[in-house]
Amino acid sequence: MTIIENRWVRFFRKYGPIPTNENMFDEKIQRAIVKHDVTPIKLPAQFLNALLENLRSTSPRSEVLTGTAGDGKTYHCREVWMALGGSAQEWNKGKKINTLPLGDRELVIVKDLSELKQESADLLVDMAQAVTDAVSQRLYLIAANHGQLLEKLREAPQTPAVRNMSHAIEAMLVTGESPDQKLYLNLKDLSRAPASEMLADVVRALTEHEGWNECDGCPARDGSGICPIWENRSRLRISDNEHRFHKRLTALIEISEQNGVHFPVRQILELVSNILLGHPQARDGLMSCSEVEKITADGAIGLASVYRNVFGENLKSSRAEKTKPFRKLAAFGIGGETNHRIDSLLVYGADDPDLESLYREFVLSDPIYGGTRTYAQGQKAYLEGYESGARAAFLFMLRAQRQRLFFTLPESYEDKFELWDLTVFRYAGMYLKMVENLQQGKRPTNNVMSLIVRGLNRIFTGMLVQNNDELLLATSGSHAQSKTSPLLDESISVPRHGSEEVRFVRSSRSGIVLSIQLSKGGDPGLIQLALTPIRFEFLVRVAEGALPSSFSVECHEDMLAFKAKLLTGTARRRKLQDDTPATGNELILRFIDLASDGRAAPRRITVMG
């Protein structure tokens, strides 16, 4: 059988985690397109429309594009150049500075500020002067990574205009807004563009490309066999209906981002390419069309599973650990984490009458990556103990089945099997549901607030308190690093009571914010805690009985710092309200006592001076 060598597959293979992945750099893509004679893919450029709208307006502003490596800054610059009438031939000359007439103005485009040496100083001086003038004849579109941008600004001659522009750029990097509205300058930080939203665009760009038409008539798809590349494309494609695999992968990326882990578009490309082509026996761990016949003949199609490739399991362990998107996703522990119900299904389901129908539905229904003959043989050898290596071989396959089940289990069974137990974030499903409710303007359930408040109270007091309708701000009464804080300093009502209220609010950066209202306005006002997925997981686990330091020392310290802010805020409120009772030489201490139901109540003791 002669396999058709698809030029498109050969082209996008270079986006994957291989040593020669030159397609990861926009400036080298055009040469690869000509070499392989393929239509270029259209990648997500989330700020392109805003850039063009500004530059085409009657009062345009200069633009700074920043972010991390691989965010698509050069791609944005090239798309702007082409959209405004620039030629591809001129762009491909690789000049460091490109200029383009824009009405009666001139647009200066620098696709990478770090490429400029001495000339960057003069350029930034001219730019700083131009952004102070609404009718300047020169506009700028400058791209640079965060650190390179700030470094170049520091190295430029410190004229008053440069200092003013530097101050504005630094402020915009932090707040997103310029402190000087008289500057005609915008900044767009591509690292803030959600990768969870870009994922669908990248998947469609790779799986719906016209290059797949070359697979028509390939002997590997004649019906007598299975092409693992085509099979993976079929599983990854986003259909008109809700796509479970895509939804779960998007959830993992969203949780990572809310924890401060960024996925540049370059890494999303690398991830999707690996999902499509990954196989441990292929060259560099990525299949080419010419290798499909041998993989099929060896009966090794199962190792091409998209559900393994998500985590880079097709790569050598050292490479997977070094390759960023796989290292980030591997942190979820999917494959190693599990629960009794899931493993009972995967290990004993074939022989257990109570699980047989579910085993047929969730395992045997997938004869390619699920209930294969190899898996059945390994399962039998493991249960009957035929040989010493049977255990290790089956546990390897069991890991792959847990990964597959995470991406394929129907939504109606998520709660029954506690799907998120397959990750280290067991309460991620609850967290994502909270985010969804807040986005839709709905209030989270009272149960969620109760868990968070109980977790905070157990950290604040060091006791297994059950209070969930008030926050207990307790101290140890000294500067000693005591794990227990028996003295109640203040309590804050969770339901609205007077000026006090505890509630959840949506945040684009951290997902969810726990907002503590201490007064109706002014000082101290609001005190907030960014409730990232890892902090949420920490608090819920503590609420369910885990020791604070057993999960995360960093999270524990964050919560103690949050308590310190609340104590400072309530002390300031008392001072402003003159709410400190005059007791002469008496000192009233309020010790925390636990009732039989676990609720904490203050016990007053008066100490005479």
N, C-alpha and C positions, 0 to 999 in steps of 0.2 A: 504494500500500500504506500502510495506517495502522498505525503501530507502537503497541503498547500501552505506555503510560507507567506503568512499575512503581513504585509508591510506595516500596517497599523499596529499590530501586536508588537512587532519588532521596534517600532518607534516609541510607543508609550511604556515599553519595558524599561526604557532608560529613565523614566520618572521614579522607578523603584529604588530600593536600598542596595544599589550596586556601586562599585568603585567608579564607574564611568557615567554616573547619572548627570550628564551635562545638561539635560533638558530641565534640570532644576534651576538653571540660570537663564533668565529671559533673553539676555543678549546672545545666547548660543542657540536658541530655539530655531531661529530662522534658517540657519545653516542645516540643522537636522531635518527641518521640513523639506528643504530642497533636496537633500540627500535621499530621503525616504519617499519623496513625492507623495506626501499626505496633506490633507486639509488641516490647518492648525485648529486646535481646540479653543473654545471660548471659555476662559476662566472667569470666576466671579471677581468683579471689580466694584466693590460696594460703594466706593466714593466717586466713581467715574461721572455719574450723572450730575452730582453736586459740583464737581470741578468744572464740567463743561457749562453748566448753568451760570456759574459765577463768571467764568472767563468770557462768555458770550453776552453778559449783561452790559447795560449802559454805564455802570460804575463798578468795573471789576476790581478785585483785590488780588494781590500776590498770594501764592499758596506755598505752604511748607508741608511736605509729606514725610511722616516719620513712622517708626515702628521697629520691629526686630528683623533680623535676617530672614528672608523668605516670605515676608508679608505681602509682596507684590508691588513694591514701590516703583520699580523699573517698569513693570507691566502697565501700571497706571499712567506713567509718563508717556510710554509709547502709544497707548490708546488715546491719550489726549492729543498727542502729536498727529496721529492719523486722522482723528475726528475733526481737527481744525485745519486740515488740508495739507499736512506734511506728507512727504513721500516715503515709502518703505525703503527705497534705495538709498535715500539720503540718511535715514535713521541708521541703517545697517552699516554705515561707514564707521560707526563706533566712536564718533566724536564725543569728547567729554562735555562740551557745551553746545547745545543746538539752539538756534534762533528761528523764529517764525513770525511773519507779519500778522498782526491781529487788528484789523481795521486800520486806524491811524496810529496804533501802538506797535511795540515789538515785544513778543513773548520770549523770554529766556528760559530754557529748560535744562536743568542739571539733574541727570538721572541718578547720580551717586556723588554726593558732595565729597566723600572721602577720596575719590579719584583725583581731585584737584589738589595741587601742592601749593606753591606760592600764590597762584592766581585766585585761590579761594578768599584770601584776605581782601583784595580789591573788589571782588564780586560781592562779598557781604557788606562792605562799606557802601557800595553803590545801591545795593538792595535796601539797606537800612534807610538810606536817604529817600529812595523811591517810595517806600511804604508810608512815608509821611505826607505824600502829595497825592490828592485825589485825582489829579489829571496828569500824573506822571506818564511820560511816553514809553516807559519800560515796565513790563510786568515780569514776575519771576515765578517759576514752578521748580522748587528745590526739593530733592529727595535725599534723606540721610537717616541712618539708624540713630536711635536716641543718643547714645554715647558720642558718636561721631559728630552729630549736630551740635551738642553742647561744647565739645572740644574745639571745633572749628570757630564757634562764636567766641570762646575764650582766647583763641590765638589771633583773632582779627584785631586790628587797631581799635582801641577803645574810645572811639569818638562818642559824643553824646547820643547820636542816632543809633549807633551799634549797641550801646549800653541799654538804651530804651527798648530796642527790638529784642535783645537778649532777655531782658526782664519779662517782656510780654510772652516770649516763647516758653520760658521756664514756667510761668504761671499757667499757660494753656496746657502744658504737659501734665500738670497736676489737676487743674480744675476743669479744663476744656474751654475756658472762657478767657478772653483778653482783658487785662486790667486797664488798658488804654484804648478806648473806642475811637480815638483819633488816628490810630494806625490802620492802614488799609492792608490788613494781613490776616489770613486764615491759617489755621493749623489743623491737619487731619492725622490722627494717630491710628494707623492701620492695625496696631496690635489690640485695639479695642473692638475691632470688628469680630463678632461672635463666630468662631469656627463651626459651632453647631448649626448655624444658619448657612454657612458656605458649603457644608458637606454635601447637601443635596445637589447643588450646582456642579460640584466636582464629579459626583457619581454620574449624573446625567451626561456631563461632557465626555466622560470616558466610556460609558456603557451604551450611549445612543449615537456614537460617532458613526458616520457613513462608512468608515473603514471596515467595520464588521461585515459589510456586504461581500468582502473578499472571501469570507468563510463559506459562502454558498457553493455547494458542490464539493466541499472538502470530504475526502473519504472518512475522516474521523467523525463525521456527522451523518453517515449514511444510514443510521438506524441500527447497525449491528454492534456499535460500540459507543463509548462515551468520551467526548473530548473534555477534559477537566477545565480547560480555559473557557470553553463555551458554557459549561455547566456553572462555573463561578460567575460568569457574566449574567446568566439567567437568574441566579440567586441574589445578585447584588442590585439588579435593575429595580427602579422604583416604579411600581405599577400605579394605575389610577386609584386603586384601593389602598388602604393603609398598609404599609409595608413594615412588618414586624422587625426584620433584621435592621433596616435603616433606623427605625424608631429607637431601638435599644442602643445602637451604636451612637446615635445622636445624644441619647441620655448620658452615656459614659463621657462623651466629650463635653457636654454641658456641665456635668458635675465637676470635671477636671478644671474647666475654666472658672467656675465659681470658687474653686479652691486656689485660684491664682495661677493655674498651669495653662499656658497659652499654646495654641496650635496654629502656627502660620500656615498660609495656604500651601506653601511648599511641602510642609509635613503632611497635610491632608492628601496632596497628590501622591506622596510617597506611600501613605497608608493604603489608599484605594488601589494603586497599582499592585501593591503586595497582596492585597486581598484577592485580586483577580488572577495573579500569576504565581503565587507562592507555592513552592514544593521543595522539601528538603533535599531531594535527589537531583534537582535541576542545577544547572550551572549558576553559581552565585545565589542559589535559592529561589530563582525566578524562572518559570517555564518559558520556553520559546516553542513555536509550532513544531520545529524539528525534533523536539524531545518528547512530544506527546505519544508517539507510537511506542517507544520503549517503556514509558511510564505505564501505559495501558497494558502492554505485554507482561510487565512484571507484576501486575495486579496491585499497583501502588497508587491507584487513583484516590483512595481514601485519605492519603497524606496531603492532598491538595485542598483540603477542607477550608472554606472561607472562614469558618468559625475558629480555626487554629491560626490562620494567617493574620487575623485582626491583631493578634498579640505577638506576631513575628516568630511563631513557633517553627516556621519553615527555615529560619536563619540559625546559624550557629549561635550558641548562647552568648558568646562574647560580642558578636555583631548586634544581636538583638538588644543587649544591654546598652550598647553605645548609640544605637539609632533611636533618636528622641521620641517619635510618636509611639513606638512599641514599648519603650521604657515607661512612658507615661500611662499607657493603657494596661501594661502588666502590673502596675501598682494596685489595680483593683483585685488582684489575686484570683481572677476567674479561672477555674480549672483546679485550683488547690483548695478553695473554700467550698463548703457544701453543708447540707444538713441530713438528718437521718431519713427523712421522707424521700428526698431526691435520690440518695444513694440506694435506698431500698428498691426504688423503681428501676434504676439502671443496673443493679447487680442481681436482684432476685425477681424482677418483673416477669421474666419468661416462664418461671415455674410457680409463681404465686397466683392463685386464682383471683385474689382480691385486686391484684395489680395487672393481670394479664391484658385486659382491654386497654388500659392506659399505656402499657408497654407497646401494644400493637399500634396505638395512635401516635405516640411520641417517639418511638425508637424504630420499630419495624417499618413504619411508613416512609422512612428515608433509607433506601437500600444502598445509597452511594456514600453518605457520610455518617449514617446512623447504624441501623441494624444490619451490618454487613456480615458476610460469612466469617471474615477474620475476627470480627467482634464476638460473634457467637462462639467460635472456637476458643477464643481467649477467655470468655466468660465461663465456659464449661471447664476448661483447664484450671482456672482459678478456684472455682467452687469445689472441684474434685481433687485438687492438689496433685496433678499428674507429674509435675516436674518443678524443680526449685526455681526456675526462671519464670514460671507461669505468673506468679504474683506481680513481679516487676512489669512484665509485658502487659498484663491486664490493667494495672494501675495507670500505665501510659495511655491506654485506650480510654480508660474511665475519665481521665483528665479532659480528653478531647470531647467526650460525650457531655460532660458538665458544661463545657464551653458552648457546644452546639445547643444544648437545652436552654441556656441563658438567652440565646438569640431567637429561638423558635417556639418556646412555650407560649400557648395562647394566653391572651390577657385575662380570660375568664378563669384561668388556673393560677394566676400569679399569687393570689393570697393563699390558696390551698397549699401550694408547694413552697410558699415564702421565697419567691424567686430571688430577691436581693440577698438571701443568705449565701448565694453563689459568689458574692463579692465581700470585700472587707467593709463595705458600707451597707450594713444590713437595713438601715432605715432610709436609704436613698429614695425608695419608692414613695415614702411618706413625705420626704423633702420635696421631691418633684411635684407631687400633688399639691403641696402648699404653694409652690411657685405658680402653678397653673391656676389655682384658686385666686391668688392675689392678682394675677394678670387679668383675670375675668371680673375683678372687683368683688369677689366673694371673700368672706371671712373664713379662715381656717377653723377646723373643728375645735371645740373646747378641749378635747383630749390632747391635742398637740400642745396647746398652751400649758396645760397641766403638767405634761411631761417636762417641758423646758423649764418651767418655774420650779418644779420639784428638783430637777437636776441642779439648777442654780442654788437653791436653798441648801442642798446637801454639800455643795462646795463651799458656800458662804459660811456655813456653820460647822462643817466637819462631822455632822451627825446625820443619821438616817431619818430625817424628818419627812413627814408626809404632807406638809402644807403645800397647797397648790393655788391658793387664792390670794396670796400675798408674798412679797419678797422679803426675806428676813436678812437684814444687814447686821451681821454679828462681828464682834472683835474678840481678841484673846485678852484684852486689857493690858497688854504690854507689847514691847517691841520684839519679843521672842518669836521665833518661827514655829509657833505651835500649829499642829494640824487641826486642832479643835478650837472653835471660837464660841465660848459659852455665854458671852455677854451680848445681849440684844441692844444695838444702838438705835435702830430705826426699822420700821416696816413700811412697805409700799404696797398699796392696794392694787391688785391686778385688774379687776373690773373698775370702771370709772367711778371714782369716789372723790368728790370735791375737785381738786386740781390734779389728782393722781390718776394714772392709767398706764397699763402695760399692754402693748399691742404689736402685731407684726405689720411691717410695711415692705413693699417691693423695692428692690434696688437693682439697677441695671449692672452694677459692678460686682456686688457681693451676693446677688440672688435675693436674700431676705435680710431685713434689719429688724432687730428687737428694739423697739422704741419705748423708752421709759419717760413718761411725762411727770415731772415733779412740780411744776407750777404752770399757770396759764400763759405766762409770757415773761420775757426778761430773764434775768439770772436767778436760778440755774437753768430753768426751762427744760429742754430735752437732753437726755443722755442716751446714746445709741450704741448698740453692739452689732457689728456685721456678723450675721449668722451664716457662715459658710457651711457647706456640707460636712466638713470634718468637725467643725464646732457643734453642729446640730447632732451629728452621730455621737460625739463625746457626751453631750448633755443628756441625750435620751438614754444612753447606756448607763450613765451615772444614776439617772432616775429609776432605771430598772434594777439597780443594785451593784453595778461595777464600781470598783474603787477608782477615784479620779486619776491617780498617777499610773494605773495599770494600762490605760489606753493611750494617753498622750500627756507628757509632762508639759509640753509647750501649750496645749489647750488649757491645762490646769492653771498655768501661770497667767494666761490671757484672761481667764475668768476672775482670778484674784485681782488683776489689774483693773478689770471692769468693776469689781466690788469697791475698790479704792476710789474710783471715779464717783460711784454712787454715794459713798460715805462723805466724800468732799462736797458733793452736790446737796445732800440733805443737811449737812452742817451749815453750809452757806444759806440754805433756805431758812433754817431756824434762826440764824443770826439776823437775816433781813426781816424776818417776821417777828423778831424779838420774842421767840417762843421758848427761851431757856428759863425755866422757873427759878425764882430766887428762893434758895433753901438755906441761906445762912451758912452755918458750919456743917450742914448735912450733905451727904453724898448718897444719891440713890442709884443703886446698881440693879439692873434687870437681868437676872440669870435665866437661861433657857432651860425649861423642864420639858421632858417628853412624856406625854400621856400614854395610856395603854394602846391607843390607836395610832401612835406615832406622830401625832400632831404636837407642834411646839407651842408652848405658852410661856409668857414671862412671869418670873417670880421675883418680886421686888424685895430688896434688902437695903435698909437705910444704915449708912455708916456715919457715925458722929465724928466731927473733926476735933 
